[in-house]
Amino acid sequence: MKRIAVFIFSFFILHFASAQEKPEGLFINSKAPDFKARDQHGNEIVFKDLRKKGNIVVVFTRGSWDPYSNRYLKRLQDSLELINAKKAQLIVITPEAKESIDSTIAKTGATFSIIYDSAMKITNGYNGSYRVDDKALVRYKNSNPSIDLLKINNQRRDAYLPITAVYIVNTEGSVTFRYFDEDYKKRVSVKEILQALR
């Protein structure tokens, strides 16, 4: 009986520990972390200064190698005037380095700021990164030899990707809208984003 009790206790401890490591993102009314970074044009993006101008739509994306990300960024680009008409700005954050961001722009026509998130610092601040397991890395490479996430993202030992999340952050720095789904094939509609911008 004692062994069973120890086993059950161990199971719950291990289950709880693994659940704690799972990214949850930011929640409504939480404070979005400020950051400084450079976009694809070399412009310094100071988040605190940017949000003084109005709401910011913050999009986390996997990269140019992911067709779901490319299609979504293309939809955002097609609706950029509608987003700007709501006095909002759009920024995209990706773990991919400059060369791959250039590929994203070529595939999507993106004119909004795309920020290389070196060492996933911004994504980790939003509690939105996860480690890509070795099997998935092999699957990506087998499907397309150019998909070497460690190389594409300038990561050394382990590959990390962001959950494909979208937030709206207001002028005070609070999250007023959140979309956070571990299924990278699902994305929030532009219509929902526009409805949430007020």
SULMO-V722660 format. One record per residue. N is the residue number from 0. PHI is phi in whole degrees, -180 to 180 (NA if undefined). Layout:
# SULMO-V722660
n=<N:N>
phi=<PHI:PHI>
This chain:
# SULMO-V722660
n=<0:1:2:3:4:5:6:7:8:9:10:11:12:13:14:15:16:17:18:19:20:21:22:23:24:25:26:27:28:29:30:31:32:33:34:35:36:37:38:39:40:41:42:43:44:45:46:47:48:49:50:51:52:53:54:55:56:57:58:59:60:61:62:63:64:65:66:67:68:69:70:71:72:73:74:75:76:77:78:79:80:81:82:83:84:85:86:87:88:89:90:91:92:93:94:95:96:97:98:99:100:101:102:103:104:105:106:107:108:109:110:111:112:113:114:115:116:117:118:119:120:121:122:123:124:125:126:127:128:129:130:131:132:133:134:135:136:137:138:139:140:141:142:143:144:145:146:147:148:149:150:151:152:153:154:155:156:157:158:159:160:161:162:163:164:165:166:167:168:169:170:171:172:173:174:175:176:177:178:179:180:181:182:183:184:185:186:187:188:189:190:191:192:193:194:195:196:197>
phi=<NA:-64:-61:-63:-62:-64:-60:-63:-61:-63:-59:-66:-64:-65:-64:-65:-64:-70:-67:-66:-78:-70:-67:-117:74:-94:-110:-56:75:-79:-84:-80:-68:-78:-156:-122:-160:-113:-90:-65:-95:86:-73:-77:-104:-105:-56:-61:-74:-63:-73:-65:-85:145:-61:-123:-93:-106:-117:-103:-133:-79:143:-67:-75:-99:-62:-67:-65:-62:-62:-68:-64:-65:-64:-65:-62:-63:-107:-59:-63:-67:-66:-64:-64:-87:59:-118:-118:-118:-131:-117:-119:-138:-78:-77:-78:-50:-59:-75:-63:-59:-67:-59:-63:-63:-82:-116:72:-58:-113:-78:-72:-118:-110:-79:-93:-60:61:58:-63:-68:-60:-64:-62:-93:52:-131:-110:-142:-81:-83:-72:-61:-62:-65:-59:-66:-60:-60:-66:-68:-75:-160:-57:-78:-87:-111:-60:-61:-73:-59:-99:53:-105:-93:-98:-116:-96:-125:-132:-87:-67:-78:-108:-134:-128:-113:-115:-87:-65:-85:92:-95:-79:-108:-150:-144:-131:-144:-139:-68:-80:-66:-81:-99:-138:-71:-73:-62:-58:-64:-62:-62:-67:-80:-81:-143>
